[in-house]
Amino acid sequence: MDPPGDFIAVLDWHRLIPLTWARISGPAPPLGPRRMTASLLRRLTTASSGGGLEELPCVEPRKYVQEPECRTNLTQGLLEKQGPPVDGGSLEQEEVIRSLLDMGFSDVHIKELLGVRRGAPPRQLLDVISELVLLGVHPEPVCAVLKKSPQLLKLPVMQVKKRSSYLRKLGLGEGRLKRVLLCCPEVLTMRQRDLDGTVRVLRDKCLFTAQQVTEILHRCPFVLREDPGELEYKFQYAYFRMGVRHADVVRTDFLQYSIAKIRQRHTFLERLGRYQTPDKKGQTQVPNPPLKDILRVSEAEFLAKTACSSAEEFEVFKKLLAREEEEDAESHMPGDESISDEEDEDDEDQHEEGREL
């Protein structure tokens, strides 16, 4: 008795199973787990439906297979646009491009960096960028800094390494350096004694803590460009004349504003009776406006909301104040003591002399 047709179909289907598992147990294509599972399930489903294995197309992972080729094409395209290496081939630009790609730079970033190096050897470019990346600066800010200050690419590598180590000791690593470099790229090129002078004034003269110094350099990088004596005077004006404490100087970014702006607005409010220097206990007879309403706002907003005065009145006041300062400078004798020279006197005398500024 011949077996029924359905029984023969079942046997034929079972003959396919060993072949299918043989395909599975063989060398697998370089696919991710999800792609491999989807491919095998498709084959098993097709086989169980009566289809032939030889008819199944092999699904190639185009993204993974073509990535090296795409990367090679990208490198080759960048090389063709940049031309031959300027330094005679001590370090091929192809190697530089591959290294920058490994660091996370995009093709747009690499084109910009190769365009601003202005004859600097590729090894120099790579070393400087590597130090910035090690400091925690991401590719996009690195490009922005080097486009703004391409002279940084000509710095000796050892100088960059030493300065990087110094900035880490100041607490300006781990991403904090981004704002500093964008505002004041000179931090990498200025003389070490100038940097030390600024830090010494903040620590020893103004008595900020090490953590507060780090915050000031991070939030107000422009202090690095200031004369240390003027920076000290600005703090003394805040502390003695305005009664602003250390924590508030840091929190409000007080040191980033010019002394001219600070003096104009503070003195104007003081003569209007809207600001008063706190006494030794920090008390005043009038409520002083917050520093943000004095310094962070535009002149129009300052006059309308804080001073409650007109622009014409403020302009007249600024001219009078400038004349007073000019007369004071003419009458100032070389032997006069500055505020910093009076630090040896008691607190009460210092407080009263601060009012005389």
Salt bridges, closest charged atoms under 4 A:
ASP12 OD1 - ARG15 NH1 2.21
GLU94 OE2 - ARG98 NH2 2.09
ASP102 OD1 - ARG71 NH2 2.48
GLU112 OE2 - LYS147 NZ 3.70
GLU131 OE2 - LYS161 NZ 2.78
GLU186 OE2 - ARG225 NE 3.35
ASP194 OD2 - ARG191 NE 3.04
GLU215 OE2 - ARG176 NH2 2.97
GLU226 OE2 - LYS234 NZ 2.78
ASP248 OD1 - ARG251 NH2 2.87
ASP253 OD1 - ARG219 NE 2.60
GLU270 OE1 - ARG241 NH2 3.04
GLU270 OE2 - HIS266 NE2 3.94
ASP293 OD1 - LYS292 NZ 3.25
GLU299 OE1 - LYS318 NZ 3.41
GLU301 OE2 - LYS305 NZ 3.65
GLU315 OE2 - LYS318 NZ 3.04
GLU324 OE1 - ARG271 NH2 2.94
GLU325 OE2 - ARG263 NH1 3.25
ASP336 OD2 - HIS332 ND1 3.27
GLU348 OE1 - LYS280 NZ 3.98
GLU352 OE2 - ARG355 NE 3.93
